[in-house]
């Protein structure tokens, strides 16, 4: 069976470890710890089947990135500790297919 490609944008190594433990058996994973790393991959015309993205990264914001670089070519799910209805609404307005609140 062909595994789908799943990208993870997360700077917290413990969260990446947990996600890998849960998902690596079923998906081809590629992890990014910064918006710059993700942006570089997107500029190479690489795509994935889904992106799991943390909202807050050191000095960076996934929402700012998504608002200036729409990634309509693949779906994304937000995974964040932010549990504010306005932020959740903005994530869905930007195209998120789901929003999971940490810890999960």
Secondary structure, DSSP 8 states (H G I E B T S, - for coil): ---EEEEEE---HHHHHHHHHHHTTTEEEEEESSHHHHHHHHHTT---SEEEE-SEETTEEHHHHHHHS--TTSEEEEEES---HHHHHHHHHTT-SEEEES--
